[in-house]
Amino acid sequence: MSDFAVSIQHLRKAFGSHRVLEDVTLEVPTGQTFALLGRNGTGKTTMIRTLLGQLPADAGEISVAGCNPATEALELRRRVGYLAEDQSMYGWMTATELCQFLRPFYPCWDTALADRYLARFEIPRHRRIEQLSKGQAVKLGLAVALAHSPRVAILDDPALGLDPVSRKEFNRDLVEHLQADGRTVIYSSHLLAEVEAVADQVAILDRGRIIRQGPTEAIREEVRRMIVPLDLVRRRPAPVGLLDARRIGEQFEIVIDGAACFLNELTAQGHAVRATGMTLDDIFEAFVIGRPDGWSEAAGSAK
């Protein structure tokens, strides 16, 4: 069995002249929770729909739970569970009726497991779905997505629209019922504070390209914020890996990927500079809206 539950190689997807995904390559290790981060409109949902076989890829190779989504749709359904941000369910049904309705579509459907999820998530079994709260509806969607024990669970911004407490509760359930079982999870979101607590690895998608990916803790270790003297900015070119730079009085605040190399260089030159850690939210912001040209602008204006 492959070490990767999901493999994407050089994926491209366009709608007419608009390129949504451009040369996307990533691999998701089996048994890990992989967070796909990106602003709205950057291609997250398009990528997920290609993984599910709902959209054909223009180019590239995809394997999900050992299946080619383009040619093995039925087997893919058996191996993958999916929860969309706008999951639609028959509002006139109850939770029990929905489970009974879905059971014939999944040969591996586990009625006892579905019942346990309904109980654990405290979902009213005999209340119409349209009468459930937003949080209850999301948890019901998760329960039916997992009732056939899929190898891979794909969650497309599932906590969108939930209040902060419900989001934390949802992520607690995610940890307890997916990570504890060793399931592979792809979690698309822009609610980064919640993702940070559950993701083993992250990938940042921006303008249709993966601009950074790796283990969550490694990225937090490698991307750092530091304050450097303004005269240093005037004397040297911008360092490799600079993501953001802005002047604060006679100092410069920078965010740099690969901070250890720059710190070692500064230390060797006799500069005492301290690097501080950042949240995943701050790191994401630096990658997608950071202004590394702030360094050269400051250097140029001082000449």
C-alpha positions as CSV (number, residue, x, y, z in Angstrom):
1,M,0.0,0.0,0.0
2,S,1.2,3.5,-0.8
3,D,2.4,5.7,2.0
4,F,0.2,8.4,0.5
5,A,-3.6,8.3,0.7
6,V,-3.9,11.2,-1.8
7,S,-1.4,12.0,-4.6
8,I,-1.8,14.9,-7.0
9,Q,0.8,15.5,-9.7
10,H,0.8,18.6,-12.0
11,L,-2.9,19.1,-11.8
12,R,-4.4,21.8,-14.0
13,K,-7.9,23.0,-14.3
14,A,-9.4,26.0,-16.2
15,F,-12.9,27.2,-17.0
16,G,-12.6,28.8,-20.4
17,S,-9.7,31.2,-20.4
18,H,-9.7,31.4,-16.5
19,R,-7.1,29.1,-15.0
20,V,-8.2,28.0,-11.6
21,L,-5.5,25.4,-10.8
22,E,-2.0,25.6,-12.3
23,D,0.5,22.8,-11.9
24,V,-0.7,21.7,-8.4
25,T,1.4,18.9,-6.9
26,L,0.9,17.6,-3.4
27,E,0.8,14.3,-1.5
28,V,-1.1,13.5,1.7
29,P,0.4,10.8,3.9
30,T,-1.9,8.0,5.0
31,G,-3.4,8.6,8.4
32,Q,-2.7,12.3,8.6
33,T,-4.9,15.4,8.7
34,F,-4.0,17.7,5.9
35,A,-5.2,21.3,5.9
36,L,-5.7,23.0,2.6
37,L,-5.6,26.7,3.3
38,G,-6.6,29.5,0.9
39,R,-8.8,32.6,0.6
40,N,-12.2,32.3,-1.1
41,G,-11.9,31.9,-4.8
42,T,-8.3,30.5,-4.8
43,G,-9.3,27.1,-6.1
44,K,-9.8,25.0,-3.0
45,T,-13.3,23.7,-3.8
46,T,-12.3,23.2,-7.5
47,M,-9.4,21.0,-6.4
48,I,-11.6,19.0,-4.0
49,R,-14.2,18.5,-6.8
50,T,-11.5,17.0,-9.0
51,L,-10.4,14.7,-6.2
52,L,-14.0,13.5,-5.9
53,G,-14.4,13.0,-9.7
54,Q,-17.0,15.7,-9.9
55,L,-14.9,17.7,-12.3
56,P,-12.5,16.4,-14.9
57,A,-8.9,17.6,-14.7
58,D,-7.5,19.3,-17.8
59,A,-4.0,17.8,-17.1
60,G,-2.2,15.9,-14.4
61,E,-2.6,12.7,-12.4
62,I,-4.7,12.1,-9.3
63,S,-5.0,9.1,-6.9
64,V,-7.4,9.1,-4.0
65,A,-7.4,6.1,-1.7
66,G,-5.9,4.1,-4.5
67,C,-8.5,5.2,-7.1
68,N,-8.4,7.3,-10.2
69,P,-11.4,9.7,-9.7
70,A,-11.9,9.9,-13.5
71,T,-12.4,6.2,-14.1
72,E,-13.2,4.6,-10.7
73,A,-16.1,6.7,-9.4
74,L,-18.0,3.9,-7.8
75,E,-15.1,2.5,-5.9
76,L,-14.0,6.0,-4.9
77,R,-17.4,6.5,-3.3
78,R,-16.8,3.4,-1.2
79,R,-13.5,4.6,0.0
80,V,-14.1,8.3,0.5
81,G,-16.4,10.3,2.8
82,Y,-17.2,13.9,1.8
83,L,-18.7,16.8,3.8
84,A,-19.3,20.1,1.8
85,E,-19.5,23.6,3.3
86,D,-23.1,23.8,1.9
87,Q,-24.1,20.2,2.5
88,S,-27.6,19.8,1.2
89,M,-29.9,17.2,2.8
90,Y,-33.6,16.5,2.5
91,G,-35.0,18.8,5.1
92,W,-38.3,16.9,5.4
93,M,-36.4,13.8,6.5
94,T,-35.3,13.0,10.0
95,A,-31.8,11.9,10.8
96,T,-32.9,8.3,11.1
97,E,-34.7,8.5,7.8
98,L,-31.7,10.0,6.1
99,C,-29.5,7.2,7.3
100,Q,-32.0,4.6,6.0
101,F,-32.2,6.4,2.7
102,L,-28.4,6.5,2.2
103,R,-27.6,3.0,3.4
104,P,-28.3,1.2,0.0
105,F,-25.9,3.5,-1.8
106,Y,-22.9,2.3,0.2
107,P,-22.1,-1.4,0.4
108,C,-20.0,-0.8,3.4
109,W,-22.6,1.2,5.3
110,D,-22.4,0.4,9.0
111,T,-25.8,1.0,10.7
112,A,-24.4,0.5,14.2
113,L,-21.6,3.0,13.5
114,A,-24.1,5.6,12.1
115,D,-26.2,5.1,15.3
116,R,-23.1,5.7,17.5
117,Y,-22.3,8.9,15.6
118,L,-25.8,10.2,16.0
119,A,-25.6,9.5,19.7
120,R,-22.1,10.9,20.2
121,F,-23.0,14.1,18.3
122,E,-26.3,14.4,20.2
123,I,-28.3,14.7,17.0
124,P,-32.1,14.4,17.5
125,R,-33.0,11.3,15.6
126,H,-36.7,12.1,14.9
127,R,-36.6,15.8,14.3
128,R,-36.8,17.0,10.8
129,I,-33.5,18.1,9.4
130,E,-34.8,21.5,8.5
131,Q,-35.5,22.0,12.2
132,L,-32.0,21.3,13.3
133,S,-29.5,24.0,14.3
134,K,-26.6,24.8,12.0
135,G,-24.3,22.9,14.3
136,Q,-26.5,19.9,14.5
137,A,-26.9,19.8,10.7
138,V,-23.1,20.0,10.2
139,K,-22.6,17.1,12.6
140,L,-25.3,15.1,10.9
141,G,-23.4,15.7,7.6
142,L,-20.2,14.4,9.2
143,A,-22.0,11.4,10.7
144,V,-23.4,10.2,7.3
145,A,-20.1,11.0,5.6
146,L,-18.3,8.6,8.0
147,A,-20.9,5.9,8.4
148,H,-19.4,3.7,5.7
149,S,-15.9,3.8,7.3
150,P,-14.1,5.6,4.5
151,R,-10.3,5.5,4.2
152,V,-10.2,9.2,3.3
153,A,-12.5,12.0,4.6
154,I,-12.6,15.2,2.6
155,L,-14.1,18.1,4.5
156,D,-14.6,21.3,2.5
157,D,-14.8,24.2,4.9
158,P,-17.3,22.2,7.1
159,A,-17.3,24.6,10.1
160,L,-18.2,27.7,7.9
161,G,-21.1,29.5,9.5
162,L,-20.8,27.9,12.9
163,D,-20.3,30.0,16.0
164,P,-16.9,29.9,17.7
165,V,-18.0,27.3,20.4
166,S,-19.6,25.1,17.8
167,R,-16.4,25.2,15.6
168,K,-14.3,24.2,18.6
169,E,-16.7,21.4,19.4
170,F,-16.7,20.2,15.7
171,N,-12.9,20.1,15.7
172,R,-12.8,18.2,19.0
173,D,-15.1,15.6,17.4
174,L,-12.8,15.6,14.3
175,V,-9.8,14.7,16.5
176,E,-11.6,12.1,18.5
177,H,-13.4,10.3,15.7
178,L,-11.1,10.6,12.7
179,Q,-7.5,11.1,14.0
180,A,-8.0,8.6,16.7
181,D,-9.1,6.0,14.1
182,G,-6.1,6.7,11.9
183,R,-8.2,8.1,9.1
184,T,-6.7,10.4,6.4
185,V,-8.4,13.8,6.4
186,I,-8.2,16.6,3.9
187,Y,-9.6,19.7,5.7
188,S,-10.2,22.8,3.5
189,S,-10.7,25.9,5.5
190,H,-9.9,29.6,6.1
191,L,-10.6,29.3,9.8
192,L,-7.0,28.9,10.6
193,A,-7.1,29.1,14.3
194,E,-9.2,25.9,14.5
195,V,-7.2,24.1,11.8
196,E,-3.9,24.8,13.6
197,A,-5.0,22.6,16.4
198,V,-5.8,19.5,14.3
199,A,-3.6,19.6,11.2
200,D,-0.5,17.5,10.8
201,Q,0.4,19.1,7.5
202,V,-0.7,22.2,5.7
203,A,-0.6,23.5,2.1
204,I,-1.3,27.1,1.2
205,L,-3.1,27.5,-2.1
206,D,-3.1,31.0,-3.7
207,R,-4.1,32.1,-7.2
208,G,-4.3,28.4,-8.2
209,R,-0.9,27.4,-7.0
210,I,0.6,25.7,-4.0
211,I,2.9,28.3,-2.6
212,R,4.0,26.5,0.6
213,Q,3.4,23.1,2.1
214,G,4.8,20.9,4.9
215,P,4.3,19.7,8.4
216,T,2.5,22.3,10.5
217,E,5.1,22.5,13.3
218,A,8.0,22.7,10.7
219,I,6.4,25.6,9.0
220,R,5.8,27.4,12.3
221,E,9.5,26.8,13.2
222,E,10.8,28.0,9.8
223,V,8.7,31.1,9.4
224,R,9.5,33.8,11.9
225,R,9.0,37.5,12.6
226,M,11.9,39.6,13.6
227,I,12.9,43.3,14.0
228,V,16.0,44.5,12.2
229,P,17.7,47.9,12.3
230,L,16.8,50.3,9.4
231,D,20.5,50.8,8.6
232,L,20.8,47.0,7.9
233,V,18.0,47.3,5.3
234,R,19.9,50.1,3.7
235,R,23.2,48.2,3.4
236,R,22.1,44.9,1.9
237,P,19.6,43.3,-0.5
238,A,16.5,41.6,0.7
239,P,17.2,38.1,2.2
240,V,16.0,34.9,0.6
241,G,12.6,33.9,1.8
242,L,11.4,37.3,2.7
243,L,7.6,37.4,2.9
244,D,6.7,40.7,4.4
245,A,8.6,43.9,5.4
246,R,7.4,47.1,6.9
247,R,9.0,50.1,8.6
248,I,8.3,50.9,12.2
249,G,10.1,54.1,13.1
250,E,13.8,53.5,12.8
251,Q,13.4,49.7,12.7
252,F,12.0,47.2,10.3
253,E,9.6,44.3,11.0
254,I,10.1,41.4,8.7
255,V,8.6,37.9,8.2
256,I,10.9,35.4,6.6
257,D,10.6,31.8,5.6
258,G,13.8,30.0,6.4
259,A,14.6,32.3,9.3
260,A,17.4,30.2,10.8
261,C,19.7,30.9,7.8
262,F,19.2,34.6,8.0
263,L,19.6,34.6,11.8
264,N,22.9,32.7,11.6
265,E,24.1,35.2,9.0
266,L,23.2,38.2,11.1
267,T,24.8,36.6,14.2
268,A,28.0,36.0,12.3
269,Q,28.0,39.7,11.4
270,G,27.6,40.7,15.1
271,H,23.9,41.7,14.9
272,A,21.8,40.7,17.9
273,V,18.3,40.0,16.4
274,R,15.6,38.1,18.1
275,A,13.1,36.0,16.1
276,T,9.6,35.3,17.4
277,G,7.1,32.6,16.6
278,M,3.9,33.2,14.7
279,T,0.4,31.7,14.6
280,L,-0.7,29.8,11.5
281,D,-3.1,32.7,10.8
282,D,-0.2,35.2,10.8
283,I,1.9,32.9,8.6
284,F,-0.9,32.5,6.1
285,E,-1.4,36.2,6.0
286,A,2.3,36.8,5.3
287,F,2.3,34.4,2.4
288,V,-0.8,35.7,0.6
289,I,-0.8,39.4,1.4
290,G,2.7,40.1,2.6
291,R,4.7,42.9,0.9
292,P,8.4,41.7,0.5
293,D,9.0,44.7,-1.8
294,G,8.8,46.9,1.4
295,W,12.5,46.1,1.9
296,S,13.7,47.4,-1.4
297,E,11.4,50.4,-1.2
298,A,12.9,51.4,2.1
299,A,16.4,50.8,0.9
300,G,15.8,52.9,-2.2
301,S,14.2,55.8,-0.3
302,A,17.1,56.1,2.0
303,K,19.7,56.6,-0.8
